Amino acid sequence: MALLRLNYGIAQFPLQLIEDVGISRLDERAPLRLAYENVLVTVDRAAARLLDDESAAARAGALHQRTAVVRFTLALQQRRERQRQEAERVARTARMDEWVRHRERLRDAQVVYLVDRGDDRPTTK
């Protein structure tokens, strides 16, 4: 078990270095950062279970809690955007349907002249 913990510590060092040097500088909503943090949570949870490592469990819990808020916010934004796009699509469809109905009414309407222009009279010679 001690050998496994040593290997986990060795594997954790470069992962934490990458997190500290590069990933932490990305926007917290960046897909790359969220994916990397998800990998860290998975690794720490596995270490917590397999090695009975409480510090790994605490790191996984804290990181998961922090990223959960970001993921939830992103999901809400995506949902609102889908709803907005659907509302726009429904409005466009309604406008198009109304335009088609209007064109059909115009086509079917009988023309009534309000002023007698004289061209409709039969010519007599």
Secondary structure, 3 states (H helix, E strand, C coil): CHHHHHHHHHHHHHHHHHHHHCHHHCCCCCHHHHHHHHHHHHHHHHHHHHHCCHHHHHHHHHHHHHHHHHHHHHHHHHHHHHHHHHHHHHHHHHHHHHHHHHHHHHHHCCCCCCCCCCCCCCCCC
